[in-house]
Amino acid sequence: MNCYKSLAYLKSPCRILTGRNLSTSTALRDQHSCRLLVVGGGAGGCSIAAKYASKLGKNKVIIIDPADRHYYQAMFTMIGGGMKKLNQSYKEMEDVLPKDALWLKDTVTEIDPKKSQVTTQKGDTVAYDYMVVATGIELDFEKIPGLLEGLKDHRSGVCSNYSPLYVTKTYGCIQRLDSGNAIFTYPNSPVKCAGAPQKIAYITADYMQRNGRKNVKVLYNTALPVIFKAPKYATSLWKVAEKKKVKVNLNVDLIEVRPDKKEAVFKSLSKPDETFVQEYQMLHVCPPHRPTPVIARNKELSDSTGFLAIDKGTLQHVKYPNIFGIGDCTTLPTSKTGAAVAGQLGVLRKNLSAAMAGKTLTSTYDGYTSCPLVTGYGSCIMAEFDYDSNPLETFPFDQGVERRTMFLMKKDVMPQLYFNLMLRGLWEGPGIFRKIMHLGLSK
């Protein structure tokens, strides 16, 4: 089924040609049709579109995303730590999308899986044979009273690496810190890059130690009952926290920020009626996250948590066989990281192609994800694990140890891999290299 513009559009006197996509200011709605629709232009959306755009033919893949820029969000920790600049973390969206795909710079507001059709904010409709949902997960800064006020005030000491709007504020907060509490938080919600909140805590602690600032107390307050999901790396991180003199508080959730007083209010999750206040000089907040509304409110597509309900092995929707999902928007019980998306790409490619050909889906995702846990200016623990939190390490040495080589890989190699290989559909995770490095043994 070829993509097409409707006759109504062709007759419209108000159409505007802008680059690679057609946008309109007409009251008439545009209608499109395609073999494959990709909703979302993040890591998963761009990568899977790249795999199919040239294979299916010109404009038979449609991508819908409203963003002007595509950010490599994994670099935000490095930016917050002063090791990278914000302009190194993004490319223009037009430059990362496959040339043979049609980009609709718009937002999907409604999905009708029974009709295999979506509606956009501008009122356009897109019919699809197959759809990959890659809408990601949303930041919910507004959920914590006082947080946005603090983030927008450059004197407040409140910062967050989770948004390009605020990430450049973090390093200034670190540099000005000379006494008092530096508090780092992890919320009581699913989040993307679950290691990020404690990475910046270790980086800050390392900065304090290197600059002889002994009057700063670094606190990591997490809503989780553990320091890290995978036990092997949790053991390593407790040692890092001890060495860096980072005080870890489990089962506590940030519920309010008082930027005028430089106070943070926390709730105890082990004692639900108990709250307490901590003063801070620096407060780095990982905001609560929420599923994208277009999925969460669609009960045909989502589960009770609001995420896209897909089979954790095949990545196919549990109810609609012509719908697949990838990345943070899904119910996959693994960490929400770019590395997880890479691990899902090969499975999605094989199973989507099988579905298109009317064949049985045979590829299975094992839950592979990776979290390069930066522990300072020159050290990193490269955590890799599966659905069961068992290590799934690529290199033939213990990755539970801080290493400079892993730091350099995180800082210099991974951004190149992301922009030059993954977004072009050429990287499906390190599985093949893992087999080579482990001499073909099961790993």
C-alpha positions as a printed NumPy array, in Angstrom:
array([[  0.   ,   0.   ,   0.   ],
       [  1.674,   3.233,  -1.125],
       [  1.685,   6.427,   0.882],
       [ -0.377,   9.153,  -0.739],
       [ -1.645,  12.653,  -0.228],
       [ -5.39 ,  13.07 ,  -0.44 ],
       [ -7.161,  14.782,  -3.299],
       [ -8.437,  17.332,  -0.779],
       [ -4.869,  18.315,  -0.035],
       [ -3.868,  18.584,  -3.668],
       [ -6.73 ,  21.011,  -4.27 ],
       [ -5.883,  23.119,  -1.235],
       [ -4.541,  26.612,  -2.011],
       [ -2.919,  26.868,   1.431],
       [ -0.415,  24.011,   1.429],
       [  3.112,  24.822,   2.543],
       [  6.112,  22.787,   1.44 ],
       [  8.672,  22.682,   4.235],
       [ 11.763,  20.556,   3.664],
       [ 10.993,  16.853,   3.627],
       [  7.487,  17.008,   5.034],
       [  4.297,  18.679,   3.914],
       [  2.45 ,  20.714,   6.5  ],
       [ -0.797,  22.543,   5.909],
       [ -2.762,  25.462,   7.249],
       [ -5.924,  24.433,   5.475],
       [ -9.208,  23.439,   7.087],
       [ -9.262,  20.348,   4.871],
       [ -7.744,  17.318,   6.515],
       [ -4.919,  15.398,   4.913],
       [ -5.13 ,  11.649,   4.515],
       [ -2.104,   9.4  ,   4.257],
       [ -1.582,   5.692,   3.909],
       [  1.528,   3.575,   4.335],
       [  2.889,   0.108,   4.689],
       [  4.621,   0.938,   7.992],
       [  3.788,   3.747,  10.4  ],
       [  6.301,   4.677,  13.093],
       [  4.888,   6.807,  15.899],
       [  7.75 ,   8.625,  17.598],
       [ 11.142,   9.8  ,  16.364],
       [ 13.307,   8.865,  19.33 ],
       [ 15.967,   6.173,  19.423],
       [ 13.574,   3.303,  18.692],
       [ 11.494,   5.134,  16.105],
       [ 14.419,   6.461,  14.076],
       [ 16.276,   3.168,  14.157],
       [ 13.397,   0.935,  13.067],
       [ 12.348,   3.427,  10.378],
       [ 15.896,   3.343,   9.016],
       [ 15.703,  -0.434,   8.714],
       [ 12.57 ,  -0.338,   6.575],
       [ 12.563,   2.946,   4.655],
       [ 14.77 ,   1.825,   1.776],
       [ 13.57 ,  -1.781,   1.965],
       [  9.891,  -0.901,   1.517],
       [ 10.453,   1.959,  -0.906],
       [ 10.056,   5.73 ,  -1.094],
       [  7.415,   7.096,   1.319],
       [  6.067,   3.669,   2.263],
       [  7.289,   4.365,   5.79 ],
       [  5.754,   7.329,   7.616],
       [  7.253,   8.754,  10.808],
       [  5.204,  11.078,  13.007],
       [  7.067,  13.265,  15.5  ],
       [  6.806,  16.993,  16.286],
       [ 10.38 ,  17.616,  17.469],
       [ 12.912,  19.803,  15.681],
       [ 15.874,  18.113,  17.356],
       [ 16.832,  14.549,  18.177],
       [ 18.785,  14.324,  21.441],
       [ 21.182,  11.6  ,  22.489],
       [ 19.865,  11.694,  26.036],
       [ 22.513,   9.335,  27.362],
       [ 24.971,  12.23 ,  27.067],
       [ 23.069,  14.386,  29.55 ],
       [ 24.964,  12.942,  32.527],
       [ 28.233,  13.99 ,  30.904],
       [ 26.84 ,  17.467,  30.214],
       [ 25.691,  17.831,  33.801],
       [ 29.151,  16.797,  34.961],
       [ 30.881,  19.341,  32.725],
       [ 32.435,  16.736,  30.425],
       [ 30.342,  17.485,  27.33 ],
       [ 28.462,  20.441,  25.835],
       [ 24.735,  20.482,  25.073],
       [ 25.333,  21.143,  21.36 ],
       [ 27.195,  17.833,  21.149],
       [ 24.103,  15.902,  22.239],
       [ 21.738,  16.536,  19.358],
       [ 21.235,  16.664,  15.619],
       [ 18.402,  18.226,  13.672],
       [ 15.54 ,  15.748,  13.336],
       [ 15.583,  16.068,   9.568],
       [ 19.203,  14.89 ,   9.527],
       [ 18.648,  11.675,  11.503],
       [ 15.469,  10.418,   9.827],
       [ 15.853,   8.12 ,   6.805],
       [ 15.583,   9.984,   3.504],
       [ 13.17 ,   7.487,   1.951],
       [ 10.632,   7.927,   4.768],
       [  7.932,  10.589,   4.937],
       [  8.188,  12.703,   8.062],
       [  5.007,  14.276,   9.378],
       [  6.037,  16.938,  11.865],
       [  2.993,  16.466,  14.024],
       [  1.718,  14.689,  17.143],
       [ -0.532,  11.623,  17.189],
       [ -3.57 ,  12.367,  19.36 ],
       [ -5.675,   9.266,  18.718],
       [ -5.017,   5.687,  17.665],
       [ -7.797,   3.456,  16.374],
       [ -6.289,  -0.044,  16.248],
       [ -9.532,  -1.564,  14.945],
       [ -9.367,   0.635,  11.85 ],
       [ -5.542,   0.606,  11.683],
       [ -5.573,   4.371,  11.641],
       [ -4.24 ,   7.314,  13.645],
       [ -5.29 ,  10.946,  13.875],
       [ -2.853,  13.818,  14.429],
       [ -3.083,  17.111,  16.263],
       [ -3.527,  18.936,  12.96 ],
       [ -6.478,  16.693,  12.134],
       [ -4.708,  14.526,   9.544],
       [ -5.343,  10.785,   9.392],
       [ -2.834,   8.078,   8.591],
       [ -3.873,   4.535,   7.683],
       [ -1.295,   1.806,   8.147],
       [ -0.764,  -1.844,   7.41 ],
       [  1.674,  -2.195,  10.322],
       [  2.591,   0.186,  13.103],
       [  5.526,   0.467,  15.495],
       [  4.781,   2.533,  18.589],
       [  7.867,   4.323,  19.915],
       [  6.417,   7.256,  21.823],
       [  8.791,   7.039,  24.772],
       [  7.944,   8.202,  28.275],
       [  7.177,  11.713,  29.547],
       [  8.773,  13.758,  32.319],
       [  6.33 ,  15.012,  34.945],
       [  8.091,  17.941,  36.632],
       [  4.728,  19.43 ,  37.607],
       [  3.922,  16.524,  39.927],
       [  6.309,  17.801,  42.6  ],
       [  5.199,  21.171,  44.014],
       [  7.922,  23.801,  43.806],
       [ 10.177,  21.82 ,  41.463],
       [  9.627,  23.858,  38.29 ],
       [  9.932,  27.072,  40.266],
       [ 13.288,  25.903,  41.569],
       [ 14.517,  24.74 ,  38.17 ],
       [ 13.732,  28.096,  36.588],
       [ 15.496,  30.054,  39.335],
       [ 19.262,  30.038,  38.749],
       [ 19.932,  30.921,  42.391],
       [ 17.921,  28.048,  43.863],
       [ 20.51 ,  25.263,  43.577],
       [ 17.847,  23.008,  41.98 ],
       [ 18.841,  21.202,  38.796],
       [ 18.045,  18.135,  36.676],
       [ 19.939,  16.259,  33.975],
       [ 16.686,  14.868,  32.61 ],
       [ 15.794,  17.739,  30.283],
       [ 17.769,  19.777,  27.749],
       [ 16.06 ,  22.815,  29.285],
       [ 17.84 ,  22.333,  32.611],
       [ 20.82 ,  20.023,  32.114],
       [ 23.322,  22.842,  31.611],
       [ 22.418,  24.2  ,  35.049],
       [ 23.837,  21.165,  36.854],
       [ 27.544,  21.803,  36.349],
       [ 27.216,  25.364,  37.629],
       [ 25.573,  24.013,  40.772],
       [ 28.449,  21.58 ,  41.243],
       [ 31.086,  24.282,  40.768],
       [ 29.465,  26.645,  43.282],
       [ 28.99 ,  23.942,  45.909],
       [ 31.35 ,  24.432,  48.857],
       [ 29.336,  23.361,  51.911],
       [ 26.034,  21.86 ,  53.031],
       [ 23.979,  19.063,  51.545],
       [ 24.007,  18.014,  47.911],
       [ 20.904,  15.832,  47.493],
       [ 20.17 ,  13.564,  44.525],
       [ 16.752,  11.948,  44.128],
       [ 15.122,   8.977,  42.411],
       [ 11.287,   9.052,  42.209],
       [  8.61 ,   6.504,  42.985],
       [  7.775,   5.857,  39.32 ],
       [  9.212,   4.124,  36.266],
       [ 12.049,   6.227,  34.817],
       [ 14.318,   6.198,  31.807],
       [ 17.988,   5.549,  32.498],
       [ 17.536,   4.399,  36.073],
       [ 21.234,   4.764,  36.824],
       [ 21.39 ,   8.457,  35.925],
       [ 20.306,   9.889,  39.308],
       [ 23.171,   8.207,  41.137],
       [ 25.742,   8.744,  38.369],
       [ 25.614,  12.497,  38.885],
       [ 25.825,  11.956,  42.648],
       [ 29.117,  10.072,  42.224],
       [ 30.422,  12.651,  39.759],
       [ 29.621,  15.444,  42.218],
       [ 31.269,  13.563,  45.082],
       [ 34.349,  12.995,  42.924],
       [ 34.455,  16.714,  42.081],
       [ 34.299,  17.59 ,  45.778],
       [ 37.114,  15.171,  46.63 ],
       [ 39.324,  16.382,  43.779],
       [ 38.853,  20.003,  44.853],
       [ 39.237,  19.447,  48.58 ],
       [ 35.709,  20.521,  49.502],
       [ 35.27 ,  18.504,  52.657],
       [ 32.284,  20.438,  53.996],
       [ 29.88 ,  19.057,  51.39 ],
       [ 27.688,  16.077,  52.289],
       [ 26.415,  14.095,  49.293],
       [ 23.102,  12.282,  49.779],
       [ 21.412,   9.879,  47.361],
       [ 17.726,   9.58 ,  48.287],
       [ 15.987,   6.885,  46.279],
       [ 12.414,   5.616,  46.369],
       [ 13.706,   2.142,  45.535],
       [ 14.374,  -0.494,  48.194],
       [ 17.738,  -1.266,  46.54 ],
       [ 20.602,   0.817,  45.215],
       [ 20.394,  -0.927,  41.819],
       [ 18.215,  -3.604,  40.263],
       [ 20.908,  -6.118,  39.258],
       [ 22.494,  -7.62 ,  42.414],
       [ 26.016,  -7.922,  41.011],
       [ 26.254,  -4.228,  40.206],
       [ 24.388,  -3.245,  43.366],
       [ 27.226,  -4.802,  45.372],
       [ 29.751,  -2.794,  43.372],
       [ 27.797,   0.453,  43.778],
       [ 27.604,   0.133,  47.555],
       [ 31.412,   0.044,  47.504],
       [ 31.54 ,   3.087,  45.237],
       [ 29.163,   4.992,  47.512],
       [ 31.332,   4.177,  50.515],
       [ 34.51 ,   5.231,  48.722],
       [ 32.955,   8.473,  47.448],
       [ 31.336,   9.126,  50.852],
       [ 27.847,   9.212,  49.362],
       [ 25.138,   8.577,  51.942],
       [ 22.44 ,   6.338,  50.404],
       [ 18.906,   6.526,  51.783],
       [ 16.478,   3.887,  50.485],
       [ 12.664,   4.006,  50.358],
       [ 12.348,   7.797,  50.423],
       [ 10.471,   9.848,  47.838],
       [ 10.709,  13.588,  47.112],
       [  7.244,  15.146,  47.427],
       [  7.923,  18.903,  47.587],
       [ 10.637,  21.475,  46.887],
       [ 10.794,  24.783,  48.764],
       [ 13.305,  26.733,  46.686],
       [ 12.948,  29.954,  48.671],
       [ 14.068,  28.14 ,  51.829],
       [ 16.293,  25.596,  50.046],
       [ 14.371,  22.752,  51.633],
       [ 13.313,  19.382,  50.187],
       [ 10.416,  17.43 ,  51.672],
       [ 10.545,  13.639,  51.547],
       [  8.078,  10.875,  52.294],
       [  9.148,   7.578,  53.789],
       [  7.837,   4.661,  51.713],
       [  8.547,   2.148,  54.472],
       [  6.604,   4.311,  56.953],
       [  3.902,   5.952,  54.769],
       [  2.753,   8.453,  57.409],
       [  6.246,   9.798,  57.988],
       [  7.686,  12.844,  56.186],
       [ 10.868,  14.793,  56.826],
       [ 12.618,  17.927,  55.583],
       [ 16.228,  18.234,  54.471],
       [ 18.072,  21.467,  53.746],
       [ 20.206,  21.585,  50.633],
       [ 22.694,  23.744,  48.793],
       [ 22.294,  21.612,  45.672],
       [ 19.274,  19.485,  44.769],
       [ 19.404,  17.308,  41.665],
       [ 15.984,  15.866,  40.865],
       [ 15.038,  12.949,  38.682],
       [ 11.389,  13.89 ,  38.05 ],
       [  8.534,  11.397,  38.138],
       [  7.807,   9.896,  34.72 ],
       [  4.465,   9.016,  33.13 ],
       [  3.344,   7.083,  30.033],
       [  2.431,   9.149,  26.989],
       [ -1.263,  10.141,  27.109],
       [ -2.063,   8.868,  23.617],
       [ -1.215,   5.348,  24.845],
       [ -2.303,   5.621,  28.483],
       [ -5.871,   6.68 ,  27.7  ],
       [ -6.307,   4.075,  24.966],
       [ -7.541,   1.007,  26.829],
       [ -7.355,  -1.087,  23.656],
       [ -3.599,  -0.611,  23.585],
       [ -2.407,  -0.084,  27.175],
       [ -2.346,  -2.119,  30.353],
       [ -3.408,  -0.889,  33.797],
       [ -0.188,   1.117,  34.169],
       [ -0.767,   3.046,  30.94 ],
       [  2.047,   1.52 ,  28.89 ],
       [  1.739,  -0.244,  25.527],
       [  0.863,  -3.877,  26.236],
       [  3.219,  -6.034,  24.179],
       [  4.572,  -9.551,  24.477],
       [  7.9  ,  -9.331,  26.299],
       [  9.496, -11.83 ,  23.943],
       [  8.165, -10.997,  20.464],
       [  7.445,  -7.237,  21.034],
       [  4.096,  -7.739,  19.277],
       [  0.978,  -6.206,  20.789],
       [ -0.959,  -8.684,  22.902],
       [ -4.222,  -7.994,  21.049],
       [ -3.421,  -6.458,  17.645],
       [ -0.932,  -8.483,  15.583],
       [ -0.142,  -5.616,  13.194],
       [  1.112,  -3.428,  16.055],
       [  4.557,  -3.677,  17.64 ],
       [  6.266,  -1.603,  20.306],
       [  9.798,  -0.645,  21.208],
       [ 11.491,   1.215,  24.015],
       [ 10.241,   3.25 ,  26.954],
       [  6.542,   3.336,  26.011],
       [  6.097,  -0.408,  26.44 ],
       [  5.368,  -2.843,  29.258],
       [  8.7  ,  -4.637,  28.757],
       [  9.992,  -5.439,  32.275],
       [ 13.511,  -4.166,  31.688],
       [ 15.326,  -0.888,  32.262],
       [ 14.333,   1.938,  29.939],
       [ 17.632,   2.719,  28.204],
       [ 18.967,   3.3  ,  24.72 ],
       [ 20.936,   0.075,  25.041],
       [ 17.688,  -1.803,  25.683],
       [ 16.272,  -0.288,  22.499],
       [ 19.319,  -1.52 ,  20.588],
       [ 18.798,  -4.993,  22.026],
       [ 15.157,  -4.909,  20.939],
       [ 15.852,  -3.746,  17.377],
       [ 17.036,  -7.067,  16.001],
       [ 14.089,  -8.921,  17.503],
       [ 11.653,  -6.323,  16.195],
       [ 13.196,  -6.395,  12.728],
       [ 12.919, -10.167,  12.452],
       [  9.424, -10.431,  13.89 ],
       [  7.987,  -7.467,  12.01 ],
       [  9.351,  -8.838,   8.75 ],
       [  7.896, -12.246,   9.567],
       [  4.495, -10.699,  10.301],
       [  4.573,  -8.752,   7.037],
       [  5.339, -11.984,   5.18 ],
       [  2.597, -13.922,   6.976],
       [  5.094, -16.113,   8.806],
       [  5.414, -17.218,  12.422],
       [  7.317, -14.941,  14.791],
       [ 10.368, -16.787,  16.076],
       [ 12.745, -14.188,  17.521],
       [ 12.71 , -13.559,  21.281],
       [ 14.008, -10.598,  23.279],
       [ 15.888, -11.65 ,  26.427],
       [ 15.526,  -8.314,  28.207],
       [ 19.086,  -7.179,  27.47 ],
       [ 19.87 ,  -3.704,  28.711],
       [ 22.974,  -1.804,  29.648],
       [ 23.709,   1.041,  32.017],
       [ 27.175,   2.613,  31.885],
       [ 27.393,   3.682,  35.526],
       [ 29.778,   6.632,  35.488],
       [ 31.3  ,   6.847,  38.972],
       [ 33.563,   9.877,  38.528],
       [ 35.807,  11.829,  36.18 ],
       [ 37.471,   8.835,  34.529],
       [ 35.729,   5.734,  35.918],
       [ 32.695,   3.682,  34.936],
       [ 31.046,   0.354,  35.726],
       [ 29.558,  -1.1  ,  32.542],
       [ 26.448,  -2.892,  33.778],
       [ 24.787,  -5.287,  31.317],
       [ 22.002,  -7.652,  32.322],
       [ 18.835,  -9.456,  31.226],
       [ 15.201,  -9.702,  32.345],
       [ 16.216, -11.658,  35.446],
       [ 18.937,  -9.13 ,  36.362],
       [ 21.603, -11.703,  35.529],
       [ 24.818, -10.24 ,  34.069],
       [ 24.957, -10.374,  30.274],
       [ 28.402,  -8.894,  29.81 ],
       [ 30.036,  -8.248,  26.461],
       [ 33.691,  -8.153,  27.455],
       [ 35.74 , -11.105,  28.74 ],
       [ 36.549,  -9.406,  32.032],
       [ 34.612,  -8.473,  35.165],
       [ 32.459,  -5.469,  34.306],
       [ 31.43 ,  -4.984,  37.918],
       [ 34.708,  -3.135,  38.481],
       [ 35.306,   0.588,  37.863],
       [ 37.389,   0.991,  34.724],
       [ 38.776,   3.937,  32.764],
       [ 38.347,   2.032,  29.495],
       [ 34.6  ,   1.794,  30.125],
       [ 34.511,   5.511,  30.935],
       [ 36.147,   6.338,  27.607],
       [ 33.742,   4.032,  25.822],
       [ 30.803,   5.825,  27.445],
       [ 32.211,   9.291,  26.787],
       [ 33.69 ,   8.977,  23.305],
       [ 32.659,   5.734,  21.58 ],
       [ 28.964,   5.392,  22.381],
       [ 27.862,   8.773,  20.971],
       [ 29.496,   7.904,  17.653],
       [ 27.93 ,   4.456,  17.677],
       [ 24.531,   5.984,  18.372],
       [ 24.483,   8.669,  15.693],
       [ 26.474,   6.871,  12.988],
       [ 25.243,   3.292,  13.364],
       [ 22.143,   2.868,  15.517],
       [ 20.048,   5.672,  14.045],
       [ 20.911,   4.356,  10.59 ],
       [ 19.597,   0.933,  11.497],
       [ 23.061,  -0.615,  11.563],
       [ 23.406,  -1.453,  15.27 ],
       [ 21.352,  -4.08 ,  17.092],
       [ 23.296,  -4.266,  20.311],
       [ 26.527,  -6.068,  21.16 ],
       [ 25.171,  -9.63 ,  21.012],
       [ 27.389, -10.787,  18.162],
       [ 30.481,  -9.235,  19.765],
       [ 29.621, -10.894,  23.061],
       [ 29.705, -14.297,  21.377],
       [ 33.012, -13.521,  19.689],
       [ 34.656, -12.253,  22.88 ],
       [ 33.427, -15.22 ,  24.857],
       [ 34.587, -17.645,  22.153],
       [ 31.056, -18.584,  21.16 ],
       [ 30.159, -19.819,  24.627],
       [ 26.675, -19.087,  25.942],
       [ 26.614, -15.665,  27.56 ]])
